[in-house]
Amino acid sequence: MTAPLSAEDTEALIIEFIRKHLAGDDTLDIDPEENLLVGGLMDSVGLVRLVAHLKDELGISIPPQDLLPGNFRSVRVMSEYLQSLSKRQATAPSS
């Protein structure tokens, strides 16, 4: 796993991905509190793409049972979830 990012850096990483790969607009203003699922910025395919990107960039494996809309509804919620997951995975015993 790579070194953990701050919450702000994680939010910036997520926003950059959404702008470039989901919205196709590098200048789109995204409020970290905005509900991305209701607002139409992210659908199920976009979520899968984002999860793959986060795994590549952060080295975090998101367990299938955590792929819930509640964990991915906004940039802020995603960042908080990823910070928590990163800490859990860092302290988990190695197999």
Biopython code that builds the backbone (N, CA, C, O; Angstrom):
import numpy as np
from Bio.PDB.StructureBuilder import StructureBuilder

atoms = [
    (1, "MET", "N", (0.837, -1.168, 0.000)),
    (1, "MET", "CA", (0.000, 0.000, 0.000)),
    (1, "MET", "C", (0.888, 1.239, 0.000)),
    (1, "MET", "O", (1.917, 1.275, 0.675)),
    (2, "THR", "N", (0.487, 2.242, -0.753)),
    (2, "THR", "CA", (1.239, 3.485, -0.790)),
    (2, "THR", "C", (0.977, 4.277, 0.484)),
    (2, "THR", "O", (0.084, 3.938, 1.261)),
    (3, "ALA", "N", (1.758, 5.336, 0.696)),
    (3, "ALA", "CA", (1.574, 6.172, 1.878)),
    (3, "ALA", "C", (0.184, 6.799, 1.842)),
    (3, "ALA", "O", (-0.265, 7.246, 0.787)),
    (4, "PRO", "N", (-0.500, 6.836, 2.987)),
    (4, "PRO", "CA", (-1.844, 7.399, 3.008)),
    (4, "PRO", "C", (-1.836, 8.890, 2.679)),
    (4, "PRO", "O", (-0.927, 9.628, 3.060)),
    (5, "LEU", "N", (-2.870, 9.307, 1.964)),
    (5, "LEU", "CA", (-3.036, 10.715, 1.641)),
    (5, "LEU", "C", (-3.873, 11.373, 2.722)),
    (5, "LEU", "O", (-4.618, 10.706, 3.440)),
    (6, "SER", "N", (-3.745, 12.684, 2.832)),
    (6, "SER", "CA", (-4.615, 13.424, 3.744)),
    (6, "SER", "C", (-6.036, 13.400, 3.188)),
    (6, "SER", "O", (-6.247, 13.063, 2.023)),
    (7, "ALA", "N", (-6.998, 13.755, 4.017)),
    (7, "ALA", "CA", (-8.392, 13.807, 3.570)),
    (7, "ALA", "C", (-8.540, 14.783, 2.405)),
    (7, "ALA", "O", (-9.270, 14.506, 1.453)),
    (8, "GLU", "N", (-7.857, 15.914, 2.475)),
    (8, "GLU", "CA", (-7.934, 16.923, 1.410)),
    (8, "GLU", "C", (-7.334, 16.396, 0.110)),
    (8, "GLU", "O", (-7.893, 16.613, -0.965)),
    (9, "ASP", "N", (-6.206, 15.710, 0.203)),
    (9, "ASP", "CA", (-5.574, 15.138, -0.997)),
    (9, "ASP", "C", (-6.438, 14.029, -1.598)),
    (9, "ASP", "O", (-6.515, 13.887, -2.818)),
    (10, "THR", "N", (-7.079, 13.257, -0.744)),
    (10, "THR", "CA", (-7.962, 12.202, -1.223)),
    (10, "THR", "C", (-9.159, 12.809, -1.952)),
    (10, "THR", "O", (-9.558, 12.326, -3.011)),
    (11, "GLU", "N", (-9.727, 13.869, -1.379)),
    (11, "GLU", "CA", (-10.831, 14.562, -2.045)),
    (11, "GLU", "C", (-10.390, 15.100, -3.404)),
    (11, "GLU", "O", (-11.119, 14.978, -4.388)),
    (12, "ALA", "N", (-9.209, 15.690, -3.457)),
    (12, "ALA", "CA", (-8.702, 16.241, -4.720)),
    (12, "ALA", "C", (-8.510, 15.138, -5.759)),
    (12, "ALA", "O", (-8.817, 15.341, -6.934)),
    (13, "LEU", "N", (-8.014, 13.994, -5.349)),
    (13, "LEU", "CA", (-7.824, 12.857, -6.251)),
    (13, "LEU", "C", (-9.163, 12.390, -6.821)),
    (13, "LEU", "O", (-9.274, 12.122, -8.017)),
    (14, "ILE", "N", (-10.166, 12.295, -5.968)),
    (14, "ILE", "CA", (-11.494, 11.858, -6.396)),
    (14, "ILE", "C", (-12.110, 12.877, -7.355)),
    (14, "ILE", "O", (-12.650, 12.505, -8.397)),
    (15, "ILE", "N", (-12.030, 14.150, -7.005)),
    (15, "ILE", "CA", (-12.593, 15.209, -7.852)),
    (15, "ILE", "C", (-11.906, 15.223, -9.211)),
    (15, "ILE", "O", (-12.571, 15.352, -10.239)),
    (16, "GLU", "N", (-10.602, 15.093, -9.226)),
    (16, "GLU", "CA", (-9.871, 15.077, -10.495)),
    (16, "GLU", "C", (-10.337, 13.921, -11.374)),
    (16, "GLU", "O", (-10.540, 14.096, -12.575)),
    (17, "PHE", "N", (-10.507, 12.741, -10.782)),
    (17, "PHE", "CA", (-10.963, 11.586, -11.560)),
    (17, "PHE", "C", (-12.362, 11.829, -12.114)),
    (17, "PHE", "O", (-12.616, 11.565, -13.290)),
    (18, "ILE", "N", (-13.263, 12.323, -11.288)),
    (18, "ILE", "CA", (-14.636, 12.583, -11.747)),
    (18, "ILE", "C", (-14.632, 13.593, -12.881)),
    (18, "ILE", "O", (-15.308, 13.399, -13.892)),
    (19, "ARG", "N", (-13.877, 14.666, -12.720)),
    (19, "ARG", "CA", (-13.822, 15.684, -13.780)),
    (19, "ARG", "C", (-13.316, 15.104, -15.098)),
    (19, "ARG", "O", (-13.936, 15.292, -16.144)),
    (20, "LYS", "N", (-12.196, 14.402, -15.041)),
    (20, "LYS", "CA", (-11.546, 13.928, -16.264)),
    (20, "LYS", "C", (-12.229, 12.721, -16.893)),
    (20, "LYS", "O", (-12.363, 12.645, -18.114)),
    (21, "HIS", "N", (-12.660, 11.778, -16.061)),
    (21, "HIS", "CA", (-13.091, 10.491, -16.597)),
    (21, "HIS", "C", (-14.592, 10.250, -16.573)),
    (21, "HIS", "O", (-15.093, 9.414, -17.326)),
    (22, "LEU", "N", (-15.313, 10.961, -15.729)),
    (22, "LEU", "CA", (-16.758, 10.741, -15.672)),
    (22, "LEU", "C", (-17.536, 11.911, -16.255)),
    (22, "LEU", "O", (-18.502, 11.711, -16.991)),
    (23, "ALA", "N", (-17.119, 13.128, -15.930)),
    (23, "ALA", "CA", (-17.835, 14.309, -16.429)),
    (23, "ALA", "C", (-17.270, 14.814, -17.749)),
    (23, "ALA", "O", (-17.981, 15.442, -18.534)),
    (24, "GLY", "N", (-15.979, 14.538, -17.996)),
    (24, "GLY", "CA", (-15.349, 15.032, -19.213)),
    (24, "GLY", "C", (-15.188, 16.535, -19.235)),
    (24, "GLY", "O", (-15.172, 17.147, -20.303)),
    (25, "ASP", "N", (-15.065, 17.142, -18.046)),
    (25, "ASP", "CA", (-14.943, 18.600, -17.935)),
    (25, "ASP", "C", (-13.953, 18.920, -16.819)),
    (25, "ASP", "O", (-14.293, 18.859, -15.637)),
    (26, "ASP", "N", (-12.726, 19.260, -17.205)),
    (26, "ASP", "CA", (-11.666, 19.536, -16.220)),
    (26, "ASP", "C", (-11.945, 20.739, -15.330)),
    (26, "ASP", "O", (-11.288, 20.909, -14.303)),
    (27, "THR", "N", (-12.904, 21.573, -15.701)),
    (27, "THR", "CA", (-13.178, 22.788, -14.933)),
    (27, "THR", "C", (-14.468, 22.698, -14.123)),
    (27, "THR", "O", (-14.842, 23.660, -13.452)),
    (28, "LEU", "N", (-15.146, 21.568, -14.175)),
    (28, "LEU", "CA", (-16.412, 21.398, -13.476)),
    (28, "LEU", "C", (-16.233, 21.631, -11.980)),
    (28, "LEU", "O", (-15.332, 21.068, -11.357)),
    (29, "ASP", "N", (-17.101, 22.468, -11.409)),
    (29, "ASP", "CA", (-17.061, 22.744, -9.978)),
    (29, "ASP", "C", (-17.832, 21.645, -9.255)),
    (29, "ASP", "O", (-19.033, 21.479, -9.467)),
    (30, "ILE", "N", (-17.141, 20.900, -8.406)),
    (30, "ILE", "CA", (-17.768, 19.806, -7.661)),
    (30, "ILE", "C", (-17.670, 20.118, -6.176)),
    (30, "ILE", "O", (-16.575, 20.218, -5.621)),
    (31, "ASP", "N", (-18.819, 20.270, -5.542)),
    (31, "ASP", "CA", (-18.887, 20.492, -4.100)),
    (31, "ASP", "C", (-18.639, 19.145, -3.419)),
    (31, "ASP", "O", (-19.322, 18.172, -3.738)),
    (32, "PRO", "N", (-17.686, 19.061, -2.496)),
    (32, "PRO", "CA", (-17.393, 17.788, -1.829)),
    (32, "PRO", "C", (-18.596, 17.174, -1.107)),
    (32, "PRO", "O", (-18.611, 15.973, -0.835)),
    (33, "GLU", "N", (-19.599, 17.993, -0.798)),
    (33, "GLU", "CA", (-20.796, 17.506, -0.104)),
    (33, "GLU", "C", (-21.908, 17.094, -1.070)),
    (33, "GLU", "O", (-22.904, 16.509, -0.647)),
    (34, "GLU", "N", (-21.750, 17.391, -2.359)),
    (34, "GLU", "CA", (-22.786, 17.108, -3.349)),
    (34, "GLU", "C", (-23.036, 15.611, -3.481)),
    (34, "GLU", "O", (-22.095, 14.820, -3.541)),
    (35, "ASN", "N", (-24.307, 15.229, -3.525)),
    (35, "ASN", "CA", (-24.656, 13.825, -3.728)),
    (35, "ASN", "C", (-24.435, 13.492, -5.196)),
    (35, "ASN", "O", (-25.213, 13.905, -6.056)),
    (36, "LEU", "N", (-23.379, 12.749, -5.479)),
    (36, "LEU", "CA", (-22.980, 12.440, -6.850)),
    (36, "LEU", "C", (-23.924, 11.453, -7.510)),
    (36, "LEU", "O", (-24.088, 11.472, -8.730)),
    (37, "LEU", "N", (-24.540, 10.599, -6.725)),
    (37, "LEU", "CA", (-25.434, 9.586, -7.274)),
    (37, "LEU", "C", (-26.762, 10.209, -7.703)),
    (37, "LEU", "O", (-27.283, 9.893, -8.773)),
    (38, "VAL", "N", (-27.299, 11.086, -6.875)),
    (38, "VAL", "CA", (-28.555, 11.762, -7.200)),
    (38, "VAL", "C", (-28.321, 12.818, -8.274)),
    (38, "VAL", "O", (-29.162, 13.015, -9.151)),
    (39, "GLY", "N", (-27.173, 13.498, -8.204)),
    (39, "GLY", "CA", (-26.860, 14.561, -9.162)),
    (39, "GLY", "C", (-26.489, 14.061, -10.545)),
    (39, "GLY", "O", (-26.373, 14.855, -11.478)),
    (40, "GLY", "N", (-26.302, 12.751, -10.692)),
    (40, "GLY", "CA", (-26.019, 12.177, -11.996)),
    (40, "GLY", "C", (-24.564, 12.213, -12.422)),
    (40, "GLY", "O", (-24.249, 11.845, -13.554)),
    (41, "LEU", "N", (-23.665, 12.649, -11.543)),
    (41, "LEU", "CA", (-22.248, 12.673, -11.904)),
    (41, "LEU", "C", (-21.629, 11.283, -11.885)),
    (41, "LEU", "O", (-20.610, 11.042, -12.532)),
    (42, "MET", "N", (-22.250, 10.366, -11.140)),
    (42, "MET", "CA", (-21.679, 9.030, -11.061)),
    (42, "MET", "C", (-22.805, 7.996, -11.084)),
    (42, "MET", "O", (-23.793, 8.106, -10.357)),
    (43, "ASP", "N", (-22.625, 6.996, -11.936)),
    (43, "ASP", "CA", (-23.546, 5.863, -11.976)),
    (43, "ASP", "C", (-22.772, 4.614, -11.564)),
    (43, "ASP", "O", (-21.629, 4.714, -11.117)),
    (44, "SER", "N", (-23.382, 3.445, -11.708)),
    (44, "SER", "CA", (-22.724, 2.216, -11.253)),
    (44, "SER", "C", (-21.440, 1.929, -12.032)),
    (44, "SER", "O", (-20.462, 1.454, -11.455)),
    (45, "VAL", "N", (-21.433, 2.209, -13.322)),
    (45, "VAL", "CA", (-20.216, 1.997, -14.122)),
    (45, "VAL", "C", (-19.126, 2.977, -13.676)),
    (45, "VAL", "O", (-17.961, 2.598, -13.550)),
    (46, "GLY", "N", (-19.500, 4.216, -13.444)),
    (46, "GLY", "CA", (-18.543, 5.207, -12.955)),
    (46, "GLY", "C", (-17.974, 4.829, -11.605)),
    (46, "GLY", "O", (-16.795, 5.055, -11.333)),
    (47, "LEU", "N", (-18.820, 4.249, -10.750)),
    (47, "LEU", "CA", (-18.360, 3.806, -9.434)),
    (47, "LEU", "C", (-17.312, 2.712, -9.573)),
    (47, "LEU", "O", (-16.295, 2.735, -8.879)),
    (48, "VAL", "N", (-17.549, 1.764, -10.456)),
    (48, "VAL", "CA", (-16.577, 0.683, -10.673)),
    (48, "VAL", "C", (-15.258, 1.257, -11.200)),
    (48, "VAL", "O", (-14.183, 0.846, -10.764)),
    (49, "ARG", "N", (-15.341, 2.192, -12.124)),
    (49, "ARG", "CA", (-14.132, 2.827, -12.660)),
    (49, "ARG", "C", (-13.379, 3.583, -11.567)),
    (49, "ARG", "O", (-12.153, 3.514, -11.491)),
    (50, "LEU", "N", (-14.116, 4.302, -10.724)),
    (50, "LEU", "CA", (-13.492, 5.045, -9.633)),
    (50, "LEU", "C", (-12.824, 4.098, -8.641)),
    (50, "LEU", "O", (-11.702, 4.358, -8.206)),
    (51, "VAL", "N", (-13.489, 3.009, -8.278)),
    (51, "VAL", "CA", (-12.920, 2.038, -7.335)),
    (51, "VAL", "C", (-11.618, 1.463, -7.892)),
    (51, "VAL", "O", (-10.640, 1.320, -7.158)),
    (52, "ALA", "N", (-11.602, 1.133, -9.185)),
    (52, "ALA", "CA", (-10.377, 0.615, -9.809)),
    (52, "ALA", "C", (-9.270, 1.665, -9.780)),
    (52, "ALA", "O", (-8.110, 1.342, -9.522)),
    (53, "HIS", "N", (-9.621, 2.905, -10.041)),
    (53, "HIS", "CA", (-8.649, 4.002, -10.014)),
    (53, "HIS", "C", (-8.077, 4.186, -8.604)),
    (53, "HIS", "O", (-6.869, 4.354, -8.437)),
    (54, "LEU", "N", (-8.936, 4.154, -7.609)),
    (54, "LEU", "CA", (-8.482, 4.321, -6.226)),
    (54, "LEU", "C", (-7.558, 3.181, -5.811)),
    (54, "LEU", "O", (-6.580, 3.394, -5.094)),
    (55, "LYS", "N", (-7.873, 1.978, -6.262)),
    (55, "LYS", "CA", (-6.993, 0.843, -5.956)),
    (55, "LYS", "C", (-5.622, 1.058, -6.580)),
    (55, "LYS", "O", (-4.599, 0.822, -5.938)),
    (56, "ASP", "N", (-5.602, 1.509, -7.843)),
    (56, "ASP", "CA", (-4.331, 1.765, -8.529)),
    (56, "ASP", "C", (-3.553, 2.903, -7.879)),
    (56, "ASP", "O", (-2.342, 2.798, -7.683)),
    (57, "GLU", "N", (-4.244, 3.989, -7.544)),
    (57, "GLU", "CA", (-3.572, 5.184, -7.022)),
    (57, "GLU", "C", (-3.193, 5.081, -5.552)),
    (57, "GLU", "O", (-2.123, 5.535, -5.145)),
    (58, "LEU", "N", (-4.079, 4.479, -4.757)),
    (58, "LEU", "CA", (-3.870, 4.460, -3.310)),
    (58, "LEU", "C", (-3.460, 3.095, -2.772)),
    (58, "LEU", "O", (-3.029, 2.977, -1.625)),
    (59, "GLY", "N", (-3.595, 2.074, -3.599)),
    (59, "GLY", "CA", (-3.261, 0.727, -3.143)),
    (59, "GLY", "C", (-4.241, 0.189, -2.123)),
    (59, "GLY", "O", (-3.900, -0.679, -1.319)),
    (60, "ILE", "N", (-5.465, 0.706, -2.156)),
    (60, "ILE", "CA", (-6.490, 0.280, -1.205)),
    (60, "ILE", "C", (-7.452, -0.662, -1.916)),
    (60, "ILE", "O", (-7.994, -0.329, -2.970)),
    (61, "SER", "N", (-7.660, -1.828, -1.339)),
    (61, "SER", "CA", (-8.646, -2.770, -1.869)),
    (61, "SER", "C", (-9.958, -2.547, -1.142)),
    (61, "SER", "O", (-10.029, -2.666, 0.081)),
    (62, "ILE", "N", (-10.985, -2.225, -1.893)),
    (62, "ILE", "CA", (-12.302, -1.992, -1.303)),
    (62, "ILE", "C", (-13.060, -3.315, -1.307)),
    (62, "ILE", "O", (-13.336, -3.870, -2.370)),
    (63, "PRO", "N", (-13.398, -3.821, -0.121)),
    (63, "PRO", "CA", (-14.112, -5.093, -0.044)),
    (63, "PRO", "C", (-15.485, -4.990, -0.719)),
    (63, "PRO", "O", (-16.144, -3.954, -0.626)),
    (64, "PRO", "N", (-15.915, -6.053, -1.393)),
    (64, "PRO", "CA", (-17.218, -6.021, -2.071)),
    (64, "PRO", "C", (-18.370, -5.621, -1.150)),
    (64, "PRO", "O", (-19.291, -4.924, -1.577)),
    (65, "GLN", "N", (-18.325, -6.054, 0.104)),
    (65, "GLN", "CA", (-19.413, -5.722, 1.024)),
    (65, "GLN", "C", (-19.463, -4.222, 1.351)),
    (65, "GLN", "O", (-20.463, -3.742, 1.884)),
    (66, "ASP", "N", (-18.399, -3.486, 1.037)),
    (66, "ASP", "CA", (-18.369, -2.042, 1.279)),
    (66, "ASP", "C", (-18.800, -1.225, 0.060)),
    (66, "ASP", "O", (-18.843, 0.004, 0.125)),
    (67, "LEU", "N", (-19.115, -1.887, -1.036)),
    (67, "LEU", "CA", (-19.551, -1.171, -2.242)),
    (67, "LEU", "C", (-21.025, -0.807, -2.117)),
    (67, "LEU", "O", (-21.882, -1.308, -2.844)),
    (68, "LEU", "N", (-21.279, 0.068, -1.182)),
    (68, "LEU", "CA", (-22.632, 0.520, -0.867)),
    (68, "LEU", "C", (-22.777, 1.985, -1.248)),
    (68, "LEU", "O", (-21.826, 2.755, -1.107)),
    (69, "PRO", "N", (-23.957, 2.387, -1.733)),
    (69, "PRO", "CA", (-24.149, 3.791, -2.103)),
    (69, "PRO", "C", (-23.799, 4.760, -0.964)),
    (69, "PRO", "O", (-23.303, 5.859, -1.210)),
    (70, "GLY", "N", (-24.055, 4.350, 0.260)),
    (70, "GLY", "CA", (-23.757, 5.225, 1.389)),
    (70, "GLY", "C", (-22.289, 5.568, 1.540)),
    (70, "GLY", "O", (-21.953, 6.618, 2.088)),
    (71, "ASN", "N", (-21.406, 4.700, 1.063)),
    (71, "ASN", "CA", (-19.964, 4.960, 1.156)),
    (71, "ASN", "C", (-19.441, 5.820, 0.012)),
    (71, "ASN", "O", (-18.297, 6.273, 0.050)),
    (72, "PHE", "N", (-20.276, 6.050, -1.015)),
    (72, "PHE", "CA", (-19.805, 6.720, -2.216)),
    (72, "PHE", "C", (-20.729, 7.841, -2.686)),
    (72, "PHE", "O", (-20.646, 8.261, -3.840)),
    (73, "ARG", "N", (-21.602, 8.330, -1.816)),
    (73, "ARG", "CA", (-22.587, 9.317, -2.267)),
    (73, "ARG", "C", (-22.005, 10.697, -2.531)),
    (73, "ARG", "O", (-22.545, 11.449, -3.344)),
    (74, "SER", "N", (-20.912, 11.042, -1.857)),
    (74, "SER", "CA", (-20.280, 12.348, -2.088)),
    (74, "SER", "C", (-18.766, 12.207, -1.980)),
    (74, "SER", "O", (-18.260, 11.216, -1.453)),
    (75, "VAL", "N", (-18.065, 13.189, -2.474)),
    (75, "VAL", "CA", (-16.599, 13.184, -2.394)),
    (75, "VAL", "C", (-16.161, 13.151, -0.933)),
    (75, "VAL", "O", (-15.235, 12.417, -0.586)),
    (76, "ARG", "N", (-16.801, 13.922, -0.087)),
    (76, "ARG", "CA", (-16.428, 13.971, 1.337)),
    (76, "ARG", "C", (-16.652, 12.626, 2.000)),
    (76, "ARG", "O", (-15.792, 12.148, 2.741)),
    (77, "VAL", "N", (-17.794, 12.010, 1.744)),
    (77, "VAL", "CA", (-18.088, 10.696, 2.340)),
    (77, "VAL", "C", (-17.078, 9.664, 1.849)),
    (77, "VAL", "O", (-16.589, 8.852, 2.635)),
    (78, "MET", "N", (-16.761, 9.690, 0.552)),
    (78, "MET", "CA", (-15.765, 8.750, 0.011)),
    (78, "MET", "C", (-14.421, 8.947, 0.690)),
    (78, "MET", "O", (-13.766, 7.976, 1.070)),
    (79, "SER", "N", (-14.011, 10.186, 0.842)),
    (79, "SER", "CA", (-12.727, 10.474, 1.459)),
    (79, "SER", "C", (-12.686, 9.950, 2.894)),
    (79, "SER", "O", (-11.708, 9.323, 3.302)),
    (80, "GLU", "N", (-13.738, 10.207, 3.650)),
    (80, "GLU", "CA", (-13.798, 9.733, 5.034)),
    (80, "GLU", "C", (-13.773, 8.204, 5.082)),
    (80, "GLU", "O", (-13.078, 7.611, 5.907)),
    (81, "TYR", "N", (-14.541, 7.575, 4.189)),
    (81, "TYR", "CA", (-14.550, 6.116, 4.135)),
    (81, "TYR", "C", (-13.161, 5.576, 3.796)),
    (81, "TYR", "O", (-12.683, 4.640, 4.438)),
    (82, "LEU", "N", (-12.517, 6.159, 2.795)),
    (82, "LEU", "CA", (-11.186, 5.688, 2.377)),
    (82, "LEU", "C", (-10.140, 5.896, 3.471)),
    (82, "LEU", "O", (-9.258, 5.055, 3.647)),
    (83, "GLN", "N", (-10.226, 6.992, 4.200)),
    (83, "GLN", "CA", (-9.305, 7.227, 5.316)),
    (83, "GLN", "C", (-9.482, 6.127, 6.369)),
    (83, "GLN", "O", (-8.504, 5.580, 6.878)),
    (84, "SER", "N", (-10.734, 5.815, 6.684)),
    (84, "SER", "CA", (-11.026, 4.771, 7.668)),
    (84, "SER", "C", (-10.553, 3.398, 7.174)),
    (84, "SER", "O", (-9.942, 2.636, 7.923)),
    (85, "LEU", "N", (-10.843, 3.096, 5.913)),
    (85, "LEU", "CA", (-10.434, 1.809, 5.342)),
    (85, "LEU", "C", (-8.917, 1.679, 5.309)),
    (85, "LEU", "O", (-8.378, 0.614, 5.610)),
    (86, "SER", "N", (-8.237, 2.742, 4.950)),
    (86, "SER", "CA", (-6.780, 2.729, 4.896)),
    (86, "SER", "C", (-6.191, 2.407, 6.275)),
    (86, "SER", "O", (-5.243, 1.631, 6.390)),
    (87, "LYS", "N", (-6.759, 3.007, 7.303)),
    (87, "LYS", "CA", (-6.282, 2.743, 8.671)),
    (87, "LYS", "C", (-6.554, 1.294, 9.075)),
    (87, "LYS", "O", (-5.709, 0.648, 9.695)),
    (88, "ARG", "N", (-7.736, 0.790, 8.719)),
    (88, "ARG", "CA", (-8.068, -0.604, 9.053)),
    (88, "ARG", "C", (-7.129, -1.566, 8.339)),
    (88, "ARG", "O", (-6.648, -2.529, 8.936)),
    (89, "GLN", "N", (-6.870, -1.306, 7.064)),
    (89, "GLN", "CA", (-5.999, -2.210, 6.304)),
    (89, "GLN", "C", (-4.554, -2.111, 6.781)),
    (89, "GLN", "O", (-3.823, -3.100, 6.730)),
    (90, "ALA", "N", (-4.134, -0.948, 7.237)),
    (90, "ALA", "CA", (-2.765, -0.780, 7.720)),
    (90, "ALA", "C", (-2.533, -1.528, 9.023)),
    (90, "ALA", "O", (-1.420, -1.975, 9.299)),
    (91, "THR", "N", (-3.587, -1.665, 9.825)),
    (91, "THR", "CA", (-3.430, -2.326, 11.128)),
    (91, "THR", "C", (-3.859, -3.793, 11.102)),
    (91, "THR", "O", (-3.697, -4.506, 12.091)),
    (92, "ALA", "N", (-4.407, -4.241, 9.971)),
    (92, "ALA", "CA", (-4.828, -5.639, 9.872)),
    (92, "ALA", "C", (-3.612, -6.561, 9.830)),
    (92, "ALA", "O", (-2.604, -6.230, 9.206)),
    (93, "PRO", "N", (-3.703, -7.714, 10.489)),
    (93, "PRO", "CA", (-2.589, -8.658, 10.443)),
    (93, "PRO", "C", (-2.388, -9.172, 9.013)),
    (93, "PRO", "O", (-3.350, -9.374, 8.272)),
    (94, "SER", "N", (-1.135, -9.377, 8.646)),
    (94, "SER", "CA", (-0.800, -9.895, 7.318)),
    (94, "SER", "C", (-1.136, -11.372, 7.253)),
    (94, "SER", "O", (-1.026, -12.098, 8.241)),
    (95, "SER", "N", (-1.553, -11.803, 6.058)),
    (95, "SER", "CA", (-1.857, -13.234, 5.885)),
    (95, "SER", "C", (-0.637, -13.987, 5.490)),
    (95, "SER", "O", (-0.697, -15.202, 5.299)),
]
sb = StructureBuilder()
sb.init_structure("model")
sb.init_model(0)
sb.init_chain("A")
sb.init_seg("    ")
for serial, (resi, resn, name, xyz) in enumerate(atoms, 1):
    if name == "N":
        sb.init_residue(resn, " ", resi, " ")
    sb.init_atom(name, np.array(xyz, "f"), 0.0, 1.0, " ", f" {name:<3s}", serial, name[0])
structure = sb.get_structure()
